[in-house]
Amino acid sequence: MTSHLSKTNYKAFVGIDWANDKHDLCVQDPSTGKREFSILKHDVNEIDKWVKGIHKRFGSPIAVAVELTKGPIVYALQRYEFVVIVPINPTTLAKYRTAFKPSKAKDDPTDAELALELMLRYPNHFPPLNQQSVNMRKLMFLVEHRRKVVDDKQRVVNQMINAIKQYYPQANEWFCKKDTHIFCDFIARWPTLQQAKKAHKSTLVKFFNDHGIHNDTIVNHRVSLIKKAKPLTNDKAVIDSHTMLVIFYVERIVNSMKCIQEYNKSILKLMDKLPDAPIFTSLPGAGAALSSRLLAAFGEQRDRFKSAQEVQQYAGIAPVTERSGQKSWVHWRWQCSTFLRQTFIEWATHSRLKSYWANLYYLQQREKGSSHQAAIRALAFKWIRIVYKCWQDGKPYNETQYLRALKDRGSPLLSGKI
């Protein structure tokens, strides 16, 4: 297979070992093979000056090997049309370094040269970074950032629950979900049991009615619990200090919920602009959040993955088989994006509720002795093959059509003989 390096007449090759404040560089002149080492300060003006200087000196295009597919230095280099970024897997670079330095000592200038050597010696293994459309890349960022906000909100919710337990445990019992407007509004208005008990019954009833609870039995029962509640402690040192902390947590949760709503709106608008969106919105149980994450996982470049197996490996769903002598063992795939793997696992879990065959497959895996997590991973593994086919064909998923295909070929899945 002809590599991009042999097909393109690059005027210079660069290896970069990036860092927060500075980047170590190794530049090779193809005509002489001579290598130069230097340090580049992480500054917008300095980077611009260096890139334009390399371009003026050698011409274009210029191949740059770096251990990233995204990050400040990558974003900076993407501004220049004559720069071709070649991502080097950090794990591969680390193992390559170990081959020459058994002590595993890390040296930044050396890493820059090793990245350059990997790009030149094994070009078929390191294709250039092929950017997807602006909308697709924006979607990728949005779904990841949204998840970070969701995770942060959950951490704060857990911290708030623990703080409330110290002086006001009844509040945790009165509401099932804590990351809701009704709970946050209640705590913000009555942050202590003493304040809640002083509230007039009509005031409490109106509060619950305003928050969508109109069942008189439920409302009266909750008001009764508030009036009958006994304080855990009357120590003002405990109550006053924890009240301040809880109010702080409540404000963070409310802001997080607003932020998540804004992310949802932006993601929904982007999904309307992406032609492949109908494929992923058609998937059972995906919903708005997971369909956008699945679309971001596959992307829009059909040649990005040559098979469903590559997607399974990329997502960390396919297990790793290792062999040594007569021994063979299978283990969890570590080198993958946790967020990506989480996306497929979460969707496979939800799909059980919306897809007949998916739930049947899961139950059959459990009957074979698989744990819940193992059964879900097996389901995700199977789903990826199906979605890959839909993605390649550009057609939405059709549950009825898939069940008919299973029946026509006498699949053991429907016969219960899997």
N, C-alpha and C positions, 0 to 999 in steps of 0.2 A: 504494500500500500504506500503510495506516495504521500509524504508528509507536507504540511504547509510550509515548512522551512525550505525544502528543496524546490517547491513550486513557486516560492516568492523570493525575489532578489532583495533580501534585507541588506541595508547599508550598515547596520550596527546591531550588536546583541548586548543586552543589559541584564544583569542579575541584581535584584534588590532584596536586601534583608531589612524589612520595615520595623519601625519602633514608634513610640508615641512622639518623641522629640526629634529624632534624627533617623536617617536611612543610610545604610551602608551600601555602596554601589560597586559593581564590577562591570566594566565596559570592555567589550572585545571588538576590535577592528577586523572584519572578515578578510580584508585584503592581506593583512600582515599576521593575523592571529595573536597580536599583542594585546595583553590585558592591563587595564588601569584600574586602580582602586581609589575611591574617594568617599567622603561623607557628605550627605545632603541634609541640611537642616529642614525640619518639617515646618515650612513656612510657605504660604501661597506664592509670594513673590519669588522666593528662592527656587521653588519647584518650577515655576514658569520660566525663570531665567535659565535654569539648568536644561530643561527640555528644549527650549528654543536654541540653546547653545549646541546641544548634541545634534539637533536637526541641521543647523547651519554648518556644522563641521562635517557630518557624514551624509546628510541627505535623508531621503525617506524611501521605504518605510523602516521603522525601528522596532525590533522585537524585544519585549521586556518581560522577564520571568520574575514572578512574585508569588509569595505564599498565600495569596488572597484572591477571592472572587468579588469581594466587596470590602469597603473600608475607605478611610480618607485618602490614602495614597492612590488607590484604584480609581476613586471618583475624580481625583485631580488629573490623573493620566488620561482618563477617558475624554477629556476636553479636546485632545489633539488627535486629529484624523490620521496622522502619520504614525501614531503609536499603536502597536499591536500587543495587547496584554496576553501573556501566557501563564495561566494559573498553575502553580506547582503544589501538589498536595503536601501539607506540612508533615504528615506521618511518613510519606515517601522520602522527603528531604531528611528527616531525622534518622531514618534507617540508612540512607545513603551516607550520611555523616558518620554514623556508627561504623560503617564498613571501613572508613579511613581513620577513624579515631575511636578505638575500642573503649577508651576512657569515657566516651560520650561527652567530652568537653565541648561546650558551644562557643563559637567565636563568630561574631557578626560578619566581619569581612569575608571569612571563609564560607559562611552560609550563603552570602551573595554570590560567590564564585561557584559553589555547589549547585545553586539554583540555575545559574547560567549553564553549567555543564550538563545538568539533567535535561534542560531544554534542547541543547545541541546534540547530545548523545542519543536521547530517546524521544525524538520529536513525535513519533506516532502515538506515544502515551500521553502527550500533553498538547491537546489542541488549543488554539487561541480562544480567548473569551469572546463568544459571539453574543453580543447584547440583544436582548429581546426589546420589544417596543416600550416606549415610555409608559404607556398605560399598564402593561403587564408588570414592569419593574415596580411601578408605583403600587400595584396591587400586592406584590410580594412584600414590600415594606409595610404596607398598611395592615395586612393580616398578622404579620409577626409582631408589630407594635401593639396591635389591639390585644393580642394574647398576653403580652407583657403587662399591659394595664389590668387585664382580667386577673392574672396571677397576683399582681401587686394588691389588687382590691381584696382578694381572698385572704392574703396574708394579714392585711389590716383588719378584716372582719374577725379573724381568729384572735388577733391581739385585743380587739375590742371586747369580744366575748369573755376572754380571760379577765380583762379589767373589770367588767361588770360583775363577774362572779365574786369579786372581792368585797362588794358592798351592796349590790342590787341584783341578786341572782334571779328574782322573779321576772325581770324584764326579758331574760333569755327564755323563760318558760312560756311567756304569753305570746310569743311570736315564733313561728316555725323557721322562717327565713330572716336573716339579719341584713342581707344586702338588698334591702327593699326600701322604698321611700316611706312607707308607713312606719317601719321600725325606726329609721333614722329620724323622721319627723317627730315621732313619739319621744325618743330619747332627747332630742334637741329641745323639746318643749318641757318635758318632765325628766330631767337627768337624774333625779333621785326618787326613791320610793316615797319619802315624805312629801315631796312636791306633787307626785301623782295622786296620793291619797287626799290631798287638800283640794284637788280639782273637783268642781261640781259635776254631778252625774250627767247633767244636760250637756256640759262642755265635753265630757268624754264621749258621749253618744254622738254628738255632732262631729267630733274628730274622726271617729270610725266611719260614720256615714260619708264624710267628705273624702275618705280614702277608699270608698267603694264597698264597704261592708254595711249592708242594709238589712241583714237578717237579724231581727230583734232578739231572737234566742241567743245567737252567738254574741251579739253586742252586749246584752245584759249579763251574760255569763262572764265575759271578760271584765266588765265594769265591776261586777261582784268580786272577782278575784283581786282586782286592784284595791278595793275598799277593805277586804279582809286580810290582805297581806301583812305580815309582820316583818319588821326590819331585821336584817342579819346582824347589824351592828349600829350603834348610835355614836360611835367614835368619830367626831368631826374631822380628826386628822386623816382617818381612812377615807371618809366620805368625800370631803372637799378635794383632796389630792387626786383621788381616782375619778371624780366627776370631771375635772379639768382634762384629764387624759382621755376619757371616753368622748367628750365633746370634740376633742382634737381628732380622734379616730372617725367620728361620725362625719365631720367636715371632709375628711379625706375620702371616705366612701362615697359621699354624695358627689364630690368632684369627679371621682373615678367613673361613676355611673353616667354622668354627663359626658365625660370624655368618650366612653364606650359608645354612647348613642351617636356622637359625632363621627366616630370611626365607622359605625354601621351605615350611616348616611353616605359617607364618602365611598365606602366599599360597594354599596348598592349602585351608586351612580357609575362607578367604574365597570361593574359587571354588565351594565346595559351597553357599554361601549365595546366590550370584548366579544368577538364572534363565536368563541368556543364556550361561552357561558351556558347556553342551553344544554350542552352535554352534561355539565356538572350539576346544574340545578335539577336535572331529571333523575339524579341518583337517589334512591330511597333512603330517607332519614338524614340526608345531608343538610337540609335547611340552608338558611342564608349564610350562617357563619362558616359551616364546614364546606359548603359548595365552593365558596370563594377560596378557602384554603387549599382545597383539592385542585382547583384550577391553577393556583399559583404553584403548586407542587409539580404539575405536569408542564405548565408553560404553554407556549404557542408554537414552538419550533418542533416540527414532527420528526426531524432527524436528530433531535437531542438524545433520544433513547432508541436503540436499534431493536429492542425487544422488551416484553413485559418483565422479563427477568432482570433487566437492567434497572427498571423502575423499582422492583422489589428490593434489589440490593441498595439502590440509592436511598430508599426510604427506610432502610434498616429492618424491613420485615422479613426478608430472606435470611435464614440462619447461616452461620459459617461452619463449614465442614473442614476439619483439619486431620491430616494423616501423617503418621510417623512410623515407619517400619510396618508392623502388622496391626498397629493400633489406629483407630479412627474414632473421632469424637465430634459432636456438634455442639456449638455454643452460640450465645447471643451475639449479634453484630454490634460492636462497640463504635466503630468509626462511621457514624452517621449523624444527621441532624436530629436531636431529640424532639424538636418542634415538628419536624416532618413526620417522624415515626408516630408521634402523638396524634397527628392529624388523621392518619389512616386507622389507628387503633380506635380513636374516639368515633370515627364515622362507622367503622365496622360494628361497634357496639350499638349505635343508634339504628343501623340498618336492620337489625334483628326485629325491630318493632314495625318496620314498614315493608319488609320483603319476606315473602313466604319461604322461598328456598333458602335465604340467608339464615333464618331462624332454625329451619330444619337442619341445615348443615352444622350449625353451632351445636344443636342438641345431639346430633349424631357423633360429633367430636367428643362431647362430654361422655356419651355412652361408651366410647372407646377408651375412656380413662384419662382424657386430657383435662387439665385444670381449666378454670375459666379463662385465665389470661392466654394460655396456650391455644384454646379453642378460638378465642377472638383473633389471635395472630394468624391462625390458619384461615379464618374467614377473610381477614384483610388480604392475605396472600392470594386467595382465590378472586377476591373482588378486583385486585389490581389487574389481573389478566383480562377481566371483562371490561374494565374502564379503559385499559390500554387499547383494546380493539375498537371501542366506541370513539376514542380520541383519534386514532389513526384514520378511521372511516369518516370522522366528522359528523357522527349521528348520535342523538340522545339515546339514553338507555330505555329499553322497553321491557318491563317485567313480564308481561303476557307473552311477548315474543320469545324471551329467554326461556320461560317455562315450557313453551311449546317445543323449542329446540331440544331441551333436556328430555322431554317425553319422546320425541321422534327418534332420538339416538339411544333410547333405553337406558338413560343415566341411572346408575345405582342410587344416586341421591334421592330420587323420587320413589324408588322402590324400597328404600330403607335398608339396602344391603351394602352400604358404603363401608 
